[in-house]
Amino acid sequence: RQEQRDERQEQRDERLAQRDEMLELGMAAVADLVRSMRYRAMCPDKETVRTTESQVAFKRALVARYQAGFCRKGKCFIAESTSYTHIQCAVTGWKTASPQCCAGHLLPHASAHDALVFGLSPDDINDERNGLLLAQGIEKVMHPPLRVCFLFDVLHNSWVFAVLDPELMNQVVLPTRKRFHELHRKKLEIPRGTSPWKRLLWVHAEHAITSAMKKGWIRGQDWEVELKKLSSLL
């Protein structure tokens, strides 16, 4: 009888192990699907046409959020003509004319209806936490083929800018005089407590790093560790 009980217990243990394995496979499949959907949302095939009013309102919201600590006498707010000449890029620290400093969306405007995969609503697409004030040269390379990204420095509780494409290193970041290699691993210049949505920057960074490793732009254990850290956060 003891042998029969032991055999039945072994069979139950085996079934439980099989069930757990199937659950793990199912969860992994769901995680891969969500990751794929998030990647596609970060790199939409098409762009949407936004009204000037919408663009100005979004830039105003970003200035109010990220430049409050840098402004004097309230002059950081953008005029209706968007001609204010002291908007500061969060990466370079360069203060430049409004048209040369972009209100960059982290989750592209064209992906508003995919916001749910990030736990957001379509209305959040123009939320100030979905953007950063970036010099034209920075904003341009944020998008596919994802030549740069932002990494979270846990030790210092801050974001740092990372250049992934080595061909960028000696190029000038327009409209500034700085080159990309001067900005690599530079701390993001935003007031304390005003971080963008971390989940968006994490997904963008994971996608960018994965793509850069496949292209041979970056390699080494440090990037493998960074990628594993991002995967655990997501």
C-alpha positions in Angstrom: 0.0 0.0 0.0 2.8 2.4 0.8 4.3 1.8 -2.6 0.9 2.6 -4.2 0.6 5.8 -2.2 4.1 6.8 -3.2 3.3 6.1 -6.8 0.2 8.2 -6.7 2.1 11.0 -5.0 4.7 10.9 -7.7 2.0 11.1 -10.4 0.4 14.1 -8.7 3.8 15.8 -8.4 4.4 15.1 -12.1 1.1 16.6 -13.1 1.7 19.7 -10.9 5.1 20.1 -12.4 3.6 19.9 -16.0 0.9 22.4 -15.0 3.5 24.8 -13.7 5.6 24.4 -16.8 2.6 25.2 -19.0 1.7 28.2 -16.9 5.3 29.5 -17.2 5.2 29.0 -21.0 1.9 30.7 -21.2 3.1 33.7 -19.2 6.3 33.9 -21.2 4.2 33.9 -24.4 2.0 36.7 -23.1 5.1 38.7 -22.0 6.6 38.3 -25.5 3.4 39.4 -27.1 3.1 42.5 -24.9 6.8 43.3 -25.6 6.2 43.0 -29.3 3.1 45.2 -29.2 5.1 47.8 -27.2 7.9 47.8 -29.7 5.5 48.3 -32.6 3.9 51.2 -30.7 7.3 52.8 -30.2 8.0 52.6 -33.9 4.8 53.2 -35.8 4.7 52.8 -39.6 3.0 56.1 -40.1 3.0 59.6 -38.6 -0.1 61.6 -37.7 -0.6 65.2 -38.8 -1.0 67.4 -35.7 -2.5 70.9 -35.6 -0.3 73.8 -34.7 -2.5 74.5 -31.7 -1.9 70.9 -30.4 1.8 71.2 -30.9 2.1 74.6 -29.1 -0.1 73.3 -26.2 2.1 70.2 -25.8 5.3 72.3 -25.9 3.9 74.7 -23.3 3.1 71.8 -21.1 6.6 70.5 -21.3 8.2 73.9 -20.7 5.9 74.3 -17.6 7.0 70.9 -16.3 10.6 70.7 -17.1 11.9 74.3 -17.2 10.2 75.6 -14.1 13.5 75.4 -12.2 15.4 77.1 -15.0 13.1 80.1 -15.8 13.2 83.6 -14.5 10.3 86.0 -14.2 8.0 83.5 -15.9 9.7 83.9 -19.3 10.0 80.2 -19.9 6.4 80.0 -21.1 6.0 80.0 -24.9 4.3 82.8 -26.7 1.6 82.1 -29.2 4.1 82.5 -32.0 6.4 79.9 -30.3 9.3 82.4 -30.9 10.8 82.4 -27.4 14.5 82.1 -27.5 15.5 80.4 -24.3 14.0 76.9 -24.3 16.5 74.5 -22.8 17.3 71.0 -24.2 17.1 68.4 -21.5 20.2 66.6 -23.0 22.6 69.3 -24.1 21.6 72.0 -21.7 21.7 74.3 -24.7 19.2 77.2 -24.6 17.9 77.8 -28.1 15.0 79.2 -30.1 11.7 77.5 -29.8 11.6 76.1 -33.4 15.0 74.5 -32.8 14.0 72.8 -29.6 11.4 70.1 -30.1 8.6 68.9 -27.9 9.5 65.3 -28.4 6.9 62.6 -27.7 8.3 59.4 -26.0 5.3 57.4 -27.2 4.8 58.7 -30.7 1.6 60.7 -31.4 0.7 58.1 -34.1 0.5 55.4 -31.4 -2.1 57.1 -29.2 -4.5 54.2 -29.7 -1.8 51.7 -28.6 -1.3 53.5 -25.3 -3.2 50.7 -23.5 -0.3 48.3 -23.7 1.6 50.8 -21.5 -1.2 51.1 -19.0 -2.1 54.5 -20.4 -5.1 55.9 -22.3 -5.2 57.5 -25.7 -5.8 60.9 -24.0 -2.4 60.5 -22.3 -0.5 61.0 -25.6 -0.2 64.7 -25.0 0.5 64.5 -21.3 3.6 66.3 -20.3 5.0 63.1 -18.8 5.1 61.6 -22.3 7.6 64.1 -23.6 10.9 65.9 -23.3 12.3 69.2 -24.6 15.1 68.1 -27.0 17.3 69.8 -29.5 16.4 68.9 -33.1 19.5 66.8 -33.5 18.6 64.7 -30.4 14.9 64.4 -31.2 15.7 63.2 -34.8 17.8 60.2 -33.6 15.4 59.1 -30.9 13.2 57.5 -33.6 14.0 54.5 -35.8 16.6 53.3 -36.3 16.8 54.1 -32.5 20.4 55.4 -32.4 20.2 56.7 -28.8 18.3 56.0 -25.7 17.9 57.0 -22.0 19.1 54.8 -19.2 18.0 55.0 -15.5 20.9 55.4 -13.0 19.5 53.7 -9.9 22.4 54.7 -7.8 21.9 58.5 -8.4 18.2 58.3 -9.2 18.6 60.1 -12.5 18.4 59.5 -16.2 21.4 59.5 -18.5 21.7 59.9 -22.2 23.3 57.0 -24.1 24.6 57.0 -27.7 24.3 53.5 -29.3 25.4 54.2 -32.9 29.2 54.8 -33.0 28.8 56.7 -36.3 27.0 59.4 -34.3 29.9 60.0 -31.8 31.7 62.7 -33.8 28.7 64.3 -35.3 27.5 67.7 -34.2 24.1 67.9 -32.3 22.3 70.6 -34.2 21.6 73.4 -33.5 24.3 73.3 -30.8 28.1 73.1 -31.1 28.3 70.0 -29.0 29.2 66.5 -30.4 27.4 63.3 -29.4 30.5 61.8 -27.7 30.4 64.8 -25.3 26.9 63.9 -24.3 27.3 60.1 -23.9 26.4 59.0 -20.4 25.5 62.6 -19.5 22.8 63.2 -16.9 19.5 64.5 -18.1 18.9 68.1 -17.1 15.4 68.1 -15.6 14.3 69.4 -12.3 14.2 67.0 -9.4 10.9 65.0 -9.2 9.8 65.7 -12.8 10.8 62.4 -14.5 8.9 61.4 -17.6 6.9 58.1 -17.5 9.6 55.6 -16.7 7.8 52.7 -18.4 8.1 54.5 -21.8 11.8 55.3 -21.5 12.4 51.7 -20.3 10.6 50.2 -23.3 12.4 52.5 -25.7 15.8 51.7 -24.2 15.2 47.9 -24.2 14.1 48.1 -27.9 17.0 50.4 -28.8 19.7 48.3 -27.0 18.3 45.0 -28.5 18.4 46.5 -32.0 21.8 48.0 -31.5 23.3 44.7 -30.3 21.9 43.0 -33.4 23.4 45.6 -35.6 26.8 45.3 -33.9 26.8 48.9 -32.7 27.3 47.9 -29.1 28.6 44.7 -27.4 30.0 43.6 -24.1 28.9 42.4 -20.7 27.9 45.9 -19.5 25.2 46.2 -22.2 24.0 42.6 -21.5 23.6 43.5 -17.8 21.8 46.7 -18.8 19.4 44.8 -21.0 18.7 42.2 -18.3 18.0 45.0 -15.8 15.5 46.6 -18.2 13.8 43.3 -18.9 13.3 42.8 -15.2 11.8 46.2 -14.8 9.3 45.5 -17.6 
